[in-house]
Amino acid sequence: MKNLAGLMKQAQQMQSKMAEMQEALADLEIEGAAGAGMVKVVMSGKYNLRSIKIDPSLVNADDVEVLEDLILAAVNDASSKVEATTQEKMQDVTGGLNLPAGMKLPF
């Protein structure tokens, strides 16, 4: 019974830490870039796009398709970084808990 109580306490602490981490992720600002930094985006840890910066040299009627591709690449770069940061922070929170392989949190 003692082990179960300890496990429940550990789960409650982890739940509290996860809630704190979710709040911290919402406040994070992660930058993604494409085209050697000519297009930059900033995204929150919750995948909300916060800003887009475009180098003025790119604005030309003939370059619209290139610009669109660069924006897409920058957003995808930021998304990848958000995912990596989220996984890193989750490992910090769940470090003391041995979860079965393939089990992801939050459930």
Secondary structure, 3 states (H helix, E strand, C coil): CHHHHHHHHHHHHHHHHHHHHHHHHHHCEEEEEECCCCEEEEEECCCCEEEEEECHHHCCHHHHHHHHHHHHHHHHHHHHHHHHHHHHHHHHHHCCCCCCCCCCCCC
